[in-house]
Every structure is written in C-alpha cells, then in structure tokens.
Amino acid sequence: MCNLENAQVVIEVPKDELEQYKEKIATYLYRDGVLSAYQARLIVGITRREFEELLARYDVALDEIDDTN
C-alpha cells in the first residue's frame, strides 16, 4: 500500500461531474492497489455494498474486501 499521508492532488472539474470523477479515481486507485476498499469508499462517501456495485459498473474485480483501513 502506498503511503499518501503527505500527498495532495488538485483537479478542477465541472461541479455537475464531480461525483463521477470521484468514483472513477477511487475505483481505479483501488484496482491498482493504491487505496484500500475503505479508503476508496471514504473518497466517494458510499457504503460497502454500494462500493461493490460501483466496482462492477467500472468492470473492476472485487478482491477480498478488507474494510479496516
């Protein structure tokens, strides 16, 4: 797992597309092993079940979800 304690990324997107970008970023960072499922869920602000559905929408494999951190 990558340590992101001091990382900051600023991306300007249209307000009406913000949630879609957050979903994509969180999903792909989870897929690439940069974020845990818990961290990705925090970015998007969804439940574990909703995260599982989100992964399916973006065709990302569901690993054993460790929802601790």
Secondary structure, DSSP 4 states (H G I P E B T S, - for coil): ----TT--------GGGHHHHHHHHHHHHHHTTSS-HHHHHHHHT--HHHHHHHHHHTT----------
